[in-house]
Amino acid sequence: GKLVGSLGALCLEGTDNEGRKVVTNVGSGFTDAERANLWANRASLVGRVVEVQYQEITEAQNTPGIYSLRFPTFKRFRNDK
């Protein structure tokens, strides 16, 4: 498809402000140019802090204690954390 050879989504894992473990994929919020650039430099993305906009946090259906973001959209990489 259109995204062959570029970034499809970022796989994110972390904790929210309440200490809940959040695991989600973020595939929205990228331009085609950003996708190509991020894919070409994907090794440098591991461990980076990402700012994401979302509607709500929901508990995963099959994995108690793990949460996900509903309708996540990439905003930016955080360099201050």
C-alpha positions as CSV (number, residue, x, y, z in Angstrom):
1,G,0.0,0.0,0.0
2,K,0.8,3.6,0.3
3,L,3.0,3.2,3.4
4,V,5.3,0.4,2.1
5,G,8.9,1.4,2.8
6,S,7.9,4.0,5.4
7,L,6.6,4.3,9.0
8,G,3.2,2.7,9.6
9,A,3.0,3.4,13.4
10,L,5.1,3.9,16.5
11,C,4.8,1.2,19.1
12,L,4.7,3.0,22.5
13,E,5.0,1.8,26.1
14,G,5.0,3.8,29.3
15,T,3.0,4.9,32.3
16,D,0.4,7.6,32.7
17,N,0.2,10.2,35.5
18,E,-1.6,7.6,37.7
19,G,1.1,5.0,37.3
20,R,-0.9,2.7,34.9
21,K,1.1,0.8,32.3
22,V,0.0,2.0,28.8
23,V,0.8,0.1,25.6
24,T,-0.4,1.5,22.3
25,N,0.4,2.1,18.6
26,V,0.3,5.6,17.1
27,G,-0.1,5.8,13.4
28,S,-1.9,9.2,13.0
29,G,-0.4,12.6,13.0
30,F,2.5,12.1,10.6
31,T,3.1,13.6,7.2
32,D,4.4,11.4,4.3
33,A,7.8,13.1,4.6
34,E,7.9,12.6,8.4
35,R,7.1,8.9,7.9
36,A,9.9,8.4,5.3
37,N,12.4,10.2,7.5
38,L,11.4,8.4,10.7
39,W,11.6,5.0,8.9
40,A,15.0,5.8,7.5
41,N,16.2,6.7,11.0
42,R,14.1,4.2,13.0
43,A,17.1,2.9,15.1
44,S,17.4,6.3,16.7
45,L,13.8,6.3,17.9
46,V,14.1,3.6,20.5
47,G,13.7,5.1,24.0
48,R,12.6,8.6,22.8
49,V,9.8,10.3,24.7
50,V,6.7,11.0,22.6
51,E,3.8,13.5,23.2
52,V,0.5,12.0,22.1
53,Q,-3.0,13.5,22.0
54,Y,-5.8,11.0,22.7
55,Q,-9.5,10.8,23.8
56,E,-9.2,8.5,26.8
57,I,-7.3,5.7,28.4
58,T,-9.0,2.3,28.3
59,E,-8.1,-1.0,30.0
60,A,-7.1,-3.7,27.5
61,Q,-9.8,-6.3,27.1
62,N,-7.6,-9.4,27.3
63,T,-4.8,-8.1,29.5
64,P,-5.9,-6.8,33.0
65,G,-3.6,-4.1,34.3
66,I,-2.6,-3.0,30.8
67,Y,-4.1,0.2,29.3
68,S,-4.3,1.6,25.9
69,L,-5.0,5.1,24.4
70,R,-8.2,5.6,22.4
71,F,-7.7,7.5,19.1
72,P,-4.0,8.4,19.7
73,T,-2.4,11.1,17.5
74,F,1.3,11.9,17.4
75,K,2.1,15.4,18.4
76,R,5.9,15.6,18.8
77,F,9.1,14.1,20.2
78,R,10.0,15.5,23.6
79,N,13.6,16.5,24.1
80,D,13.1,17.9,27.6
81,K,12.5,14.5,29.2
